[in-house]
Amino acid sequence: PSHTYPQFAVDHLGFSTQRGQFDRVRGTLEYDSVQRTGRLEVIIDASSLDTGHDERDAVLRGPGWFDVSSHPVITFRSLRFLFGQDQPEAIEGELTMLGVTQPMRLKIARLKCGLNLVSRKRACGADASGTLRRSQFGMHAGLPFVGDEVRLHIQAEAHLEN
């Protein structure tokens, strides 16, 4: 959790790109590079949304947006890892937000596994990205002024548990 940050970017009134992130996330990763298999589950605390502006964050946590009182978590569960040469290139899975589950593909830009010299534990780190249409999850507030397409960027590290 201390090295995993799901971030988003969305068009704001055509003037700028609004960015934000979720500060509390947990999950599990099972990855076997030899067998070319993997499983990923990510659970995001929706109330940890942070755009750097408290008043905007309060609105986004409310009805019409993330509605965190009714839908406190956002989840991603992998269905399969897609491999290129020696590394996974993408993860296909399902994203559940606002009680709606939709297919989601995360493109992997970088993946490295090895010994983390600071923690002295085996770890894997990755950068991934994807896009979604928030209206497909029932989030229609602000349309068309606030963009429907949301770009996701996720940096994550997972440490081996014994």
N, C-alpha and C positions, 0 to 999 in steps of 0.2 A: 503493500500500500504506500510506502514512503517513496517509491520510485515509479508509480503508475499514475498517469494523468490523462484521462479522456478529455479532449478539448474539442470545441466546435466553433464553426464560423458560419455566419449567415448574413446575407445582404440586409442592410438597414436603410430603408427609404430611398435606396439608390445613391445615397451620399457616401456610405462607408460600409465597412465590414465589421459587424459586431462579433466579438470573440468572447468565449467563456470556457470554463472548465468545471469539472466535478472534483472536489478535494478528498472525498472518502470513497474508496473502492476496494474491493477484495475479490479474490478469485483463485482458481486453480488451473494449472497447466500441466498436461502430460504430453511429453514430446519424445519420440523415438526416431532419431535421424537414420538409423540403420533400417528399421522396418518401414520408414517413411509414413508414420502415423502420428496423430496428435489429437488431443482433446483440450478444449478451452472453455471455461465458464468464468464470466465476469459479472459481478454484482455491484452496481453503482448506487450509492445513497443519493437519491434525487434532491434531497434537501441541502446537499453540500454544494449546489450550484453556485458559482462565483464568476460574475462578469466584471468585478471591480467597482460596482456601484450598488450600494445596499438597497436603495429604493427600487431600482430596476430588478434586482434579485428577488425582492419581495413580490413584485408583480409576476415575474416568471415562475415563481414557486406556486402561484395561485391558480384558481380555476381558469380554464381556457388555454393555459400554457402547460406546465408540468404537473399541476394539481397534486402536489406532493402529499397532501393529507389523505387523498384517496389512493394514490399510486406512489408509495414511498421508494420503490426501487425500479431501476432499469436493468435488464439483464441481457447478456449476449451468451448464447450457447452454440458452440461449433457443431457442424454436421460432418465436415471433412476438411482436411488440409490438402491443398493442391500444391504439388511439388513440381519444380522445374528441374534443373540439373541436379544439384546436391542439396538444395534448400527449399523450404516451402516458399511459394510465391504469393499465396493467398489462403484465406480461411473463409469457407462458406459456412454460414450459420443462420441463426434466427435472433433477431433483436425484439425484445418485448418492452414496450413503453406505453404508458397510459392504458394498460390492459390489452393492447393490440400486439400481435406477433406478426412480423414481416421478415422475409428473407433479407439477409445482409451479407455482403461480401467485403472483406477487409483485405486490401492489398498490402503485402509485407514488403517494406522498402529495405529493411535490414534486420538480420537475426544473427545473434552471436551467443554461443554457449561456451562456458569454460569456468575456470576458477576465478571468483571475484577476490582480488587481492586484499580488499578492505575487510570484507566480512569473513573471508577464508572459507566460503561455502561455494559449491557449484551453483551456477546461475545461468539463466538465459535472459537476454534483453532483446527487445524488438521495437521497431517503429512501424506502425500500420496506419492506413487511411482508408476512408470509404465515404460514400455519400448516401443520403436518404432524403425522402420527401416527407416533411413533418405532417403534412395533411393526410398521408396514408395511415398515420397513427391517431388521427382525430384532432390534431392540433391545428386549428384553423384561425386562431386569434391573430389579428394584424395582417392577414392576407388581403390584398397582394402587396401591401406596403413593406412588410417584413417578409423576406424571401421564404419560399417553400423549400428550396434545396438547401440542405445543411451539410457542410463538409466536416467530417470527423478526422481528427488526428490523435493517435494514441501512442504514447511512449510507455513501455512497460518493462519491468524486471521481475522475474520469478526466481526464487531461491529454493534449492532442493531441501525438502524436509526429510528427516530420518524417521 
